[in-house]
Amino acid sequence: MLRTIKFILNHPFAKNHRFKAFAGFIKWQLSSRISSKPVVYKFTKNSKLWVWKGLTGATGNIYCGLHEFEDMAFLLHMLRPHDMFMDVGANIGSYTILASAEIGAKTIAVEPVPQTFHHLKENIQLNQISKLVTALNIGLGSKKDILKFTRSYDTGNHVATDNDTDVIDVNVETLDGVLTSIVPLLIKIDVEGFETEVLKGGMNTLSSPGLKAIIIELNGAGVSYGFNDDNIHDQLIALGFKVMDYDPLTRVLKSSERKREHNTLYIRDVEFLKERLKSANPVYVKGRPL
C-alpha cells in the first residue's frame, strides 16, 4: 500500500492530477474487493487492457495512465504504423498493446509462461490486433533448448534456479532465430536476470544498424545465474549504443548513466530518434495529450 502511494506521488504524469490518481486507486481497491472478476480498463485513447485483482505492474496504469512512464512514452513517441517492435518478456502485453493498438506498429511478443501467455492473447484479442501481433509462447536464450521456468510470480516469473519448486518446462529459441531476416526498430527486454543469455543469442540483431533502441531491465537479478550486468552494459556500448533518459513531457533525450533498478534506455542513432520523438503525434492518456 505505501509503495503504491509513493508511486502515485512520484509519478510525473500524475503530478498535477494527484486527486484523480488517488481516486482511481481507491476506486480500484474497493471494486477489486467486491469482485475479483477481470474488467476492461481503457488504457490509451485507442487501447484497452483486461485487469483483475492481484495483478501487479499493470494496475499502475489504472492509477497514473502509464505504469512505466518514461519507457512507455518513449515507445509511443518513437514508433510509427508498421514499424517493428519486439517485446521480450511481454507478460500480459502492456507494451505490446501500446505499440500495436495505439500506434499500429507490428509486434513480436514473447512470453514463456503459458497462463500469462493466455492473458497476453486475451489482450491482443480484446484490442483486435491479431494481424499486427505475432505472439510466441516460448523463452529466449543463447541456444535452442528446454529450460524450467517459474509460473507463480506474476511479473516476476523467471528461468528457474535450484531454489525454485513450482516450475514448468518451456521451449527456448534464440533472438536471432526468431527474427531471422527481420530487424525491429525497438526491443524491450524484461527477463528477470536472464538478459545475458538472451543477448548472447541475438548478436546479429544487436549488430544491425536498423535496431535503434533497447529498453532493458538491469537490476542485478542476473547474479542468480552468475551474470554481471556491467558486462551487458559494456557490450551494448561497444555496439554503438548510448545510455539516455527521455522526458516525455518535453520530448527531450539526454545522456545518462545505467540504472541499477528499473529499466535502462540504450539508444543508437540519436539524431534519427530525436526527430522521431519530436514529430510524433500526441497520444491521449487519461484524456490528456502526451
Long-range contacts (C-beta under 8 A, 24 or more apart in sequence): 4-60, 4-63, 7-60, 7-63, 7-64, 8-63, 8-64, 11-63, 11-64, 11-69, 12-69, 12-70, 12-248, 12-249, 13-64, 13-65, 13-66, 13-69, 13-248, 13-285, 13-286, 13-288, 13-290, 14-63, 14-64, 14-65, 17-286, 17-288, 20-286, 21-63, 21-64, 22-63, 24-62, 24-63, 25-62, 25-63, 28-59, 28-62, 28-63, 40-126, 43-94, 43-97, 43-98, 43-101, 43-102, 44-76, 44-98, 44-101, 44-102, 44-283, 44-284, 44-285, 45-102, 45-283, 45-284, 45-285, 46-101, 46-102, 47-97, 47-98, 47-101, 47-102, 47-127, 48-97, 48-101, 48-126, 48-127, 49-92, 49-93, 49-94, 49-97, 49-123, 49-126, 50-92, 50-119, 50-122, 50-123, 50-126, 54-154, 55-92, 55-154, 56-154, 56-155, 57-91, 57-94, 57-154, 57-155, 58-91, 58-92, 58-94, 61-94, 64-286, 65-285, 65-286, 65-288, 66-285, 67-94, 68-262, 68-263, 69-248, 70-245, 70-246, 70-247, 70-248, 70-265, 71-188, 71-215, 71-246, 71-263, 71-265, 72-98, 73-246, 73-248, 73-283, 73-290, 74-213, 74-215, 74-246, 74-248, 74-265, 74-277, 75-99, 75-103, 75-186, 75-188, 75-215, 76-102, 76-103, 76-280, 76-283, 76-290, 77-248, 77-251, 77-276, 77-277, 77-280, 77-283, 78-185, 78-186, 78-212, 78-213, 78-273, 78-276, 78-277, 78-280, 79-103, 79-105, 79-185, 79-186, 80-104, 80-105, 80-276, 81-105, 82-106, 83-185, 83-186, 84-108, 84-182, 84-183, 84-184, 84-185, 85-184, 85-185, 85-186, 85-187, 85-188, 86-110, 86-175, 86-179, 86-184, 86-186, 86-187, 86-188, 87-188, 88-140, 88-175, 88-187, 88-188, 88-189, 88-190, 88-191, 88-198, 89-188, 89-189, 89-190, 89-191, 89-192, 90-120, 90-135, 91-116, 91-120, 91-155, 91-190, 92-116, 92-119, 92-120, 92-123, 93-119, 93-120, 93-123, 93-124, 95-188, 96-120, 96-123, 96-124, 96-133, 96-135, 97-123, 97-124, 97-127, 97-129, 100-124, 100-127, 100-129, 100-132, 100-133, 101-127, 101-129, 102-283, 104-132, 105-132, 106-132, 106-133, 106-134, 107-132, 107-133, 107-134, 108-133, 108-134, 108-136, 108-178, 108-179, 108-182, 108-184, 109-133, 109-134, 109-135, 109-136, 110-136, 110-138, 110-139, 110-140, 110-178, 111-135, 111-136, 111-137, 112-137, 112-138, 112-139, 112-149, 112-157, 112-170, 112-172, 113-149, 113-150, 113-151, 113-157, 113-168, 113-170, 114-151, 114-168, 115-151, 116-154, 116-157, 136-173, 136-178, 138-170, 138-171, 138-172, 138-173, 138-178, 139-170, 139-171, 139-172, 139-173, 139-194, 140-172, 140-173, 140-174, 140-175, 140-178, 140-191, 140-197, 140-198, 140-201, 140-202, 141-172, 141-173, 141-174, 141-194, 141-197, 141-198, 141-200, 141-201, 142-174, 142-197, 142-198, 142-200, 142-201, 143-172, 143-174, 143-201, 144-172, 144-173, 144-174, 144-177, 145-172, 146-170, 146-171, 146-172, 147-172, 156-192, 157-192, 158-191, 158-192, 158-193, 158-194, 158-221, 158-224, 159-191, 159-192, 159-193, 159-194, 159-197, 159-225, 161-224, 161-225, 173-201, 174-201, 174-202, 175-199, 175-201, 175-202, 175-205, 176-201, 176-202, 176-203, 176-204, 176-205, 177-201, 179-205, 183-208, 183-210, 183-211, 184-210, 184-211, 185-210, 185-211, 185-212, 185-213, 186-211, 186-212, 186-213, 186-214, 186-215, 187-211, 187-213, 187-214, 187-215, 187-216, 188-214, 188-215, 188-216, 189-214, 189-215, 189-216, 189-217, 190-216, 190-217, 190-263, 191-217, 192-217, 192-221, 193-221, 193-222, 193-223, 193-224, 193-225, 193-227, 194-222, 194-225, 195-222, 195-227, 195-229, 195-232, 196-222, 196-225, 196-227, 196-231, 196-232, 197-225, 197-227, 199-232, 199-235, 206-236, 206-239, 207-239, 209-268, 209-269, 211-268, 212-267, 212-268, 212-269, 212-272, 212-273, 213-265, 213-266, 213-267, 213-268, 213-273, 214-241, 214-265, 214-266, 215-263, 215-264, 215-265, 215-266, 216-263, 216-264, 216-266, 217-262, 217-263, 217-264, 218-258, 218-259, 218-260, 218-264, 219-259, 219-260, 219-261, 219-262, 220-260, 220-261, 229-258, 233-258, 233-264, 236-266, 239-268, 240-268, 241-266, 241-267, 241-268, 242-266, 242-267, 242-268, 242-270, 243-267, 244-270, 246-277, 248-290, 249-290, 251-277, 251-278, 251-280, 253-277
